[in-house]
Amino acid sequence: MEIRKITKDDMTQVVKLHQYAYGFWTDQDVRDEDHNYMIPENIIGLFEDDTLQSVVTIMRTQQSIRGVLKGMGGISMVGTYPEGRMKGYARSIMQSAFLEMKETGLPVSMLEPFRETFYSRLGYVPAYEKFRLKAPLDGLRVATDSAIGDQWSFERVPGYDAKDAYMTFIQDFAPTAFHGYAFNPDIRDEEWTRRNKNRHYVFVKKGGKIEALARYQLKGYMHFSEEPGELIVEEMYWRTLSAQAALFNYFGKHRDQVQTLRMIIPYGANFQHWFEDLKDWLEIKIWHPWMVRIIDVEDALTGLPAPTDGELTLTLTDSQCGWNNNTYLLQATNGQLTASPTQRAAKLESNIHGLTALLYGTHSLDALEYAGWLKGLNDRTRDLLTSWFPQLPLYNPYTF
């Protein structure tokens, strides 16, 4: 058995394993366009006799953690042939992925699980999933052209050509607007094109500046499908409520051709005031939650906002990433947190689940104590942790 990074010569095997594991097998030969968007050195494979048996991809992104950008490894396309399952292969390549992330400056990780219990055993913690909203488009509250005014302009751009404008807006807006938001400013053109096939972008501008945008696709109109005419909004953002009104005005211009509106929106969004005079049900669906993990404690915590000055010591255990097993001094000075190893004694104890849950704001302190993930709290440390790590919803539309 050999675990190593993939090379270009292995890419045919990678594609065939992806096809088998994810249910889109084909007998056709693998073409360059089937893998030219992938970066071989971001893929780790497990081989038996030079035959690929198991694989994992690390998507190298930036993620906003409480408003601070951190390098994040998005775990993607984990797969094993059935003859290699139940042998610990997936666990082995995940451990190799942890080491790779540690060595290349990715202190946090995130994934969409095929099974939560598998990744929980590897130290991941359930976070939040997006809302998938379905509604009749004619129920969307839409301001008239005269109500929004003539200061707004709309630029509709094919997905393949929207990269620069999208990234400029997102890097300026999203990190402070959404905890947990992930994006890749260095995404290759081949990957961007693959992700944005058949998508449109609309940029809503005022005075030449982008104030709102949406990524969407249209389906079904004149295709005689069960639900003819769908507007599927996969991402949408606005700086102000007037920009939101202008964006919804643009959505409303599709009502003659579109019956159904689908939106992917942040968990907990108060969307009901977006609609009026509904003649059918609003529907909400939630899939598996995102799962998150700290890979490197010092890098993950240092630099985060900490409004209350103070310090505490915490002993951490991590059964997968042994470099994290240590006692840490967490210290907040002038509104910023630092984490560093210390020889001082600690009464506060946490496993990697507990510290990850604090970092991402997924659990209350009571819930962490009940789960046994955090022990030794007193009134002082409880107040500090509540101030430093308040619970926060997580929103990330970037899929791996």
C-alpha positions as CSV (number, residue, x, y, z in Angstrom):
1,M,0.0,0.0,0.0
2,E,1.3,3.5,-0.9
3,I,-0.2,6.9,-0.1
4,R,1.1,9.8,-2.1
5,K,0.1,12.9,-4.1
6,I,-1.4,12.3,-7.5
7,T,0.6,13.1,-10.6
8,K,-0.7,13.9,-14.1
9,D,0.0,10.3,-15.1
10,D,-2.6,9.2,-12.5
11,M,-5.4,11.4,-13.6
12,T,-7.2,8.8,-15.7
13,Q,-7.4,6.6,-12.6
14,V,-8.7,9.5,-10.5
15,V,-11.5,10.3,-13.0
16,K,-12.6,6.7,-13.2
17,L,-12.7,6.4,-9.4
18,H,-14.7,9.6,-9.2
19,Q,-17.1,8.3,-11.8
20,Y,-17.6,5.0,-10.0
21,A,-17.9,6.5,-6.4
22,Y,-20.3,9.3,-7.4
23,G,-22.6,7.4,-9.7
24,F,-21.7,8.9,-13.2
25,W,-19.8,6.0,-14.6
26,T,-19.2,5.9,-18.3
27,D,-17.4,3.4,-20.5
28,Q,-16.0,6.2,-22.6
29,D,-12.3,6.9,-22.5
30,V,-11.2,9.7,-20.2
31,R,-10.6,13.0,-22.0
32,D,-8.3,15.9,-21.0
33,E,-11.4,18.1,-20.4
34,D,-12.6,15.5,-17.8
35,H,-9.7,16.5,-15.5
36,N,-8.0,19.6,-16.7
37,Y,-9.7,21.7,-14.1
38,M,-8.2,19.6,-11.3
39,I,-4.8,20.3,-9.7
40,P,-3.0,16.9,-9.3
41,E,-0.9,18.0,-6.3
42,N,-4.1,18.8,-4.4
43,I,-5.2,15.2,-4.6
44,I,-4.0,12.4,-2.4
45,G,-4.4,8.8,-3.5
46,L,-3.9,5.4,-1.9
47,F,-2.5,2.7,-4.3
48,E,-2.3,-1.0,-4.2
49,D,0.1,-2.4,-6.8
50,D,0.0,0.9,-8.6
51,T,-3.8,0.7,-8.8
52,L,-5.7,3.6,-7.2
53,Q,-8.1,2.4,-4.5
54,S,-8.9,5.5,-2.5
55,V,-8.7,9.3,-3.2
56,V,-9.3,12.7,-1.5
57,T,-9.0,16.2,-2.9
58,I,-8.1,19.3,-0.8
59,M,-9.7,22.5,-2.1
60,R,-7.4,25.3,-1.1
61,T,-9.5,28.3,-0.2
62,Q,-9.8,31.2,2.1
63,Q,-12.4,31.2,4.8
64,S,-13.8,34.0,7.0
65,I,-13.6,33.0,10.6
66,R,-15.4,35.6,12.6
67,G,-14.3,38.2,10.0
68,V,-10.7,37.1,9.8
69,L,-9.5,35.3,6.7
70,K,-7.8,31.9,7.3
71,G,-6.4,29.3,4.9
72,M,-9.0,26.5,4.7
73,G,-8.8,23.0,3.2
74,G,-12.1,22.0,1.7
75,I,-12.3,18.2,1.7
76,S,-13.8,17.1,-1.6
77,M,-14.4,14.0,-3.7
78,V,-13.5,11.4,-1.1
79,G,-14.0,8.0,-2.7
80,T,-13.0,4.3,-2.4
81,Y,-13.8,1.3,-4.6
82,P,-16.0,-1.2,-2.9
83,E,-13.2,-3.8,-2.8
84,G,-11.1,-1.4,-0.8
85,R,-13.8,-0.4,1.7
86,M,-13.9,-1.4,5.4
87,K,-10.1,-1.5,5.4
88,G,-9.4,1.9,6.8
89,Y,-8.3,3.4,3.5
90,A,-10.5,6.5,3.7
91,R,-9.3,7.1,7.2
92,S,-5.7,6.7,6.2
93,I,-5.8,9.2,3.3
94,M,-7.7,11.7,5.5
95,Q,-4.8,11.5,8.0
96,S,-2.5,12.2,5.2
97,A,-4.7,15.2,4.2
98,F,-4.5,16.5,7.7
99,L,-0.7,16.5,7.6
100,E,-0.7,18.1,4.1
101,M,-3.0,20.9,5.3
102,K,-0.8,21.5,8.4
103,E,2.4,21.7,6.3
104,T,0.9,24.1,3.7
105,G,-0.7,26.6,6.0
106,L,-4.4,25.6,6.0
107,P,-5.3,25.7,9.8
108,V,-9.0,24.9,9.4
109,S,-11.0,22.4,7.3
110,M,-14.5,22.0,6.1
111,L,-16.5,19.4,4.2
112,E,-20.0,18.2,3.2
113,P,-20.2,14.7,4.7
114,F,-21.5,11.5,3.1
115,R,-22.0,10.4,6.6
116,E,-21.6,12.6,9.7
117,T,-20.6,9.8,12.1
118,F,-17.6,8.9,9.9
119,Y,-16.2,12.4,9.9
120,S,-17.1,13.0,13.6
121,R,-14.7,10.2,14.5
122,L,-12.0,12.2,12.6
123,G,-12.6,15.3,14.7
124,Y,-15.1,17.2,12.5
125,V,-18.1,19.0,14.1
126,P,-21.5,19.6,12.5
127,A,-22.1,23.3,11.8
128,Y,-25.0,24.8,9.7
129,E,-26.4,24.1,6.3
130,K,-27.9,26.5,3.8
131,F,-31.7,26.9,3.4
132,R,-33.0,25.8,0.1
133,L,-36.2,27.8,-0.5
134,K,-38.9,27.1,-3.0
135,A,-41.6,29.7,-3.7
136,P,-44.0,30.9,-6.4
137,L,-42.2,33.7,-8.2
138,D,-45.4,35.8,-8.4
139,G,-45.4,35.9,-4.6
140,L,-42.0,37.7,-4.4
141,R,-42.4,41.2,-3.1
142,V,-41.2,43.3,-6.1
143,A,-40.8,47.0,-6.2
144,T,-41.8,48.7,-9.4
145,D,-39.3,50.4,-11.8
146,S,-40.6,53.8,-10.7
147,A,-40.2,52.9,-7.0
148,I,-36.6,51.8,-7.2
149,G,-35.7,54.8,-9.4
150,D,-33.6,55.2,-12.5
151,Q,-30.2,55.3,-10.7
152,W,-29.9,51.5,-10.9
153,S,-28.4,49.7,-13.9
154,F,-28.3,45.9,-14.5
155,E,-25.4,44.1,-16.2
156,R,-26.1,40.5,-17.1
157,V,-23.0,38.5,-17.7
158,P,-22.5,34.8,-18.8
159,G,-21.0,32.8,-15.9
160,Y,-17.8,32.1,-17.7
161,D,-17.1,35.8,-18.1
162,A,-18.0,37.0,-14.6
163,K,-15.0,35.9,-12.6
164,D,-13.1,39.2,-12.1
165,A,-16.2,41.3,-11.2
166,Y,-17.5,38.6,-8.8
167,M,-14.1,38.2,-7.0
168,T,-13.7,42.0,-6.6
169,F,-17.1,42.3,-5.0
170,I,-16.8,39.1,-2.8
171,Q,-13.4,39.9,-1.4
172,D,-14.6,43.4,-0.4
173,F,-18.0,42.3,1.0
174,A,-18.3,38.7,2.1
175,P,-15.6,38.2,4.7
176,T,-17.2,40.7,7.1
177,A,-20.7,39.8,6.1
178,F,-20.7,36.0,6.6
179,H,-18.9,33.9,9.1
180,G,-17.7,30.7,7.5
181,Y,-17.7,32.1,4.0
182,A,-15.2,30.3,1.8
183,F,-13.9,31.4,-1.6
184,N,-10.8,30.9,-3.8
185,P,-9.5,34.1,-5.3
186,D,-6.9,32.1,-7.2
187,I,-9.3,29.7,-8.8
188,R,-8.1,28.5,-12.2
189,D,-10.1,29.6,-15.3
190,E,-10.8,25.9,-16.1
191,E,-12.4,25.3,-12.7
192,W,-14.3,28.6,-12.8
193,T,-15.8,27.7,-16.2
194,R,-16.8,24.2,-15.0
195,R,-18.5,25.6,-11.9
196,N,-20.4,28.3,-13.9
197,K,-21.6,26.3,-16.9
198,N,-25.1,27.4,-17.8
199,R,-25.1,30.1,-15.1
200,H,-25.8,33.8,-15.4
201,Y,-24.6,36.7,-13.2
202,V,-26.4,39.9,-12.8
203,F,-24.5,42.9,-11.3
204,V,-26.7,45.6,-9.9
205,K,-24.9,48.9,-10.1
206,K,-25.4,52.4,-8.8
207,G,-23.1,55.1,-10.0
208,G,-21.0,52.4,-11.7
209,K,-20.4,50.6,-8.4
210,I,-21.7,47.0,-7.8
211,E,-24.2,47.2,-5.0
212,A,-25.8,43.8,-5.4
213,L,-25.2,40.6,-7.5
214,A,-26.8,37.2,-8.0
215,R,-25.6,34.0,-9.6
216,Y,-28.5,32.1,-11.1
217,Q,-29.7,29.7,-13.8
218,L,-33.0,29.2,-15.7
219,K,-34.6,25.9,-16.2
220,G,-37.8,24.4,-17.6
221,Y,-39.4,27.1,-19.7
222,M,-40.8,25.5,-22.9
223,H,-39.2,22.2,-21.9
224,F,-42.6,20.8,-20.8
225,S,-41.2,19.7,-17.5
226,E,-43.3,19.0,-14.4
227,E,-42.6,22.5,-13.2
228,P,-42.1,24.7,-16.3
229,G,-40.1,27.8,-15.7
230,E,-37.7,27.8,-12.7
231,L,-35.4,30.7,-11.6
232,I,-32.7,29.1,-9.4
233,V,-30.7,31.7,-7.5
234,E,-27.6,30.0,-6.1
235,E,-26.0,33.1,-4.6
236,M,-27.2,36.7,-4.0
237,Y,-25.8,39.6,-2.1
238,W,-26.6,43.2,-1.5
239,R,-25.0,46.1,0.4
240,T,-28.2,48.0,1.2
241,L,-31.9,47.4,1.3
242,S,-32.4,49.6,-1.7
243,A,-29.9,47.4,-3.6
244,Q,-31.9,44.3,-2.5
245,A,-35.1,46.0,-3.9
246,A,-33.3,46.6,-7.2
247,L,-32.1,43.0,-7.3
248,F,-35.6,41.6,-6.6
249,N,-37.0,44.0,-9.2
250,Y,-34.7,42.2,-11.7
251,F,-35.9,38.8,-10.5
252,G,-39.5,39.9,-11.0
253,K,-38.9,40.7,-14.7
254,H,-38.9,36.9,-15.2
255,R,-42.5,36.4,-14.1
256,D,-44.0,36.0,-17.5
257,Q,-41.8,32.9,-18.2
258,V,-41.1,31.6,-14.7
259,Q,-43.5,30.1,-12.2
260,T,-41.1,28.8,-9.5
261,L,-38.4,30.6,-7.6
262,R,-35.7,28.6,-5.9
263,M,-33.1,30.4,-3.6
264,I,-30.1,29.2,-1.6
265,I,-29.9,31.5,1.4
266,P,-28.2,31.6,4.8
267,Y,-29.5,29.4,7.6
268,G,-31.8,31.4,9.7
269,A,-32.5,34.1,7.2
270,N,-35.7,36.0,7.8
271,F,-37.0,35.6,4.3
272,Q,-40.8,35.7,4.9
273,H,-40.9,39.5,4.5
274,W,-39.6,39.0,1.0
275,F,-43.0,37.6,-0.1
276,E,-46.6,38.8,-0.1
277,D,-50.0,37.5,-1.3
278,L,-48.8,33.9,-1.5
279,K,-51.0,31.5,-3.4
280,D,-49.0,28.5,-2.6
281,W,-46.7,27.1,0.2
282,L,-43.1,28.3,0.8
283,E,-40.9,25.2,1.1
284,I,-37.6,24.9,3.0
285,K,-35.2,22.0,2.6
286,I,-31.9,21.4,4.5
287,W,-29.4,18.8,3.5
288,H,-26.4,17.4,5.5
289,P,-24.8,20.2,7.6
290,W,-21.4,21.5,6.8
291,M,-18.8,19.9,9.1
292,V,-15.7,21.8,10.3
293,R,-12.4,21.1,12.0
294,I,-9.3,22.8,13.4
295,I,-6.2,21.5,11.8
296,D,-3.6,23.8,13.6
297,V,-4.7,25.3,16.9
298,E,-2.2,28.2,17.0
299,D,-2.8,29.4,13.4
300,A,-6.6,28.9,13.7
301,L,-7.1,31.0,16.8
302,T,-4.4,33.7,16.6
303,G,-5.7,37.0,15.3
304,L,-9.4,36.5,15.9
305,P,-11.4,39.3,17.5
306,A,-11.6,39.2,21.3
307,P,-13.6,42.1,22.8
308,T,-12.8,41.2,26.4
309,D,-9.2,41.3,27.6
310,G,-8.1,38.3,29.7
311,E,-6.4,34.9,29.5
312,L,-7.0,31.3,30.2
313,T,-5.1,28.0,29.8
314,L,-6.6,25.0,28.1
315,T,-5.3,21.5,27.6
316,L,-6.3,20.0,24.2
317,T,-6.5,16.4,23.0
318,D,-6.7,15.5,19.4
319,S,-6.5,11.8,18.4
320,Q,-5.9,12.5,14.7
321,C,-3.6,15.5,14.6
322,G,-1.0,14.8,17.3
323,W,0.7,18.2,16.8
324,N,-2.3,19.8,18.5
325,N,-1.9,17.8,21.7
326,N,-0.7,20.5,24.1
327,T,-1.6,23.0,26.8
328,Y,-2.3,26.5,25.3
329,L,-2.4,30.0,26.7
330,L,-5.3,31.9,25.1
331,Q,-4.8,35.6,25.7
332,A,-6.8,38.6,24.5
333,T,-5.2,42.0,24.4
334,N,-6.4,45.1,22.7
335,G,-9.3,43.2,21.0
336,Q,-7.2,40.4,19.5
337,L,-6.7,36.8,20.5
338,T,-3.4,34.9,20.5
339,A,-2.9,31.1,21.2
340,S,0.5,29.7,22.1
341,P,1.8,26.6,23.9
342,T,2.5,27.0,27.6
343,Q,4.0,25.1,30.5
344,R,1.4,26.6,32.9
345,A,-1.1,24.2,34.5
346,A,-4.6,24.2,33.1
347,K,-7.9,23.3,34.7
348,L,-9.8,23.8,31.5
349,E,-9.8,20.7,29.2
350,S,-11.1,20.3,25.7
351,N,-11.0,17.8,22.9
352,I,-10.7,18.9,19.3
353,H,-14.5,18.8,18.9
354,G,-14.9,21.3,21.7
355,L,-12.4,23.8,20.6
356,T,-13.6,23.6,17.0
357,A,-17.2,24.1,18.1
358,L,-16.0,27.2,20.0
359,L,-14.1,28.6,17.1
360,Y,-17.0,28.2,14.6
361,G,-19.7,29.1,17.2
362,T,-21.7,25.9,16.6
363,H,-22.6,25.0,20.2
364,S,-23.4,26.7,23.5
365,L,-21.1,26.2,26.4
366,D,-23.8,24.1,28.1
367,A,-24.0,21.8,25.1
368,L,-20.2,21.4,25.0
369,E,-20.2,20.5,28.7
370,Y,-23.1,18.1,28.3
371,A,-21.3,16.3,25.4
372,G,-18.1,16.0,27.5
373,W,-16.1,18.1,24.9
374,L,-15.3,20.9,27.4
375,K,-14.5,20.4,31.1
376,G,-13.4,22.5,34.0
377,L,-15.4,25.7,33.4
378,N,-15.7,28.3,36.1
379,D,-17.5,31.7,36.2
380,R,-14.4,33.5,34.9
381,T,-13.5,31.2,32.0
382,R,-17.2,30.9,31.1
383,D,-17.5,34.7,30.8
384,L,-14.3,34.9,28.7
385,L,-15.3,32.1,26.3
386,T,-18.8,33.6,25.9
387,S,-17.3,36.9,25.0
388,W,-14.6,35.5,22.6
389,F,-16.7,32.8,20.9
390,P,-20.4,33.7,20.7
391,Q,-22.5,31.3,18.7
392,L,-22.8,32.3,15.1
393,P,-24.6,30.9,12.1
394,L,-22.3,29.8,9.3
395,Y,-23.0,30.5,5.6
396,N,-21.0,29.1,2.7
397,P,-22.4,28.7,-0.8
398,Y,-19.0,27.5,-2.2
399,T,-19.3,23.7,-2.7
400,F,-16.5,21.2,-2.8
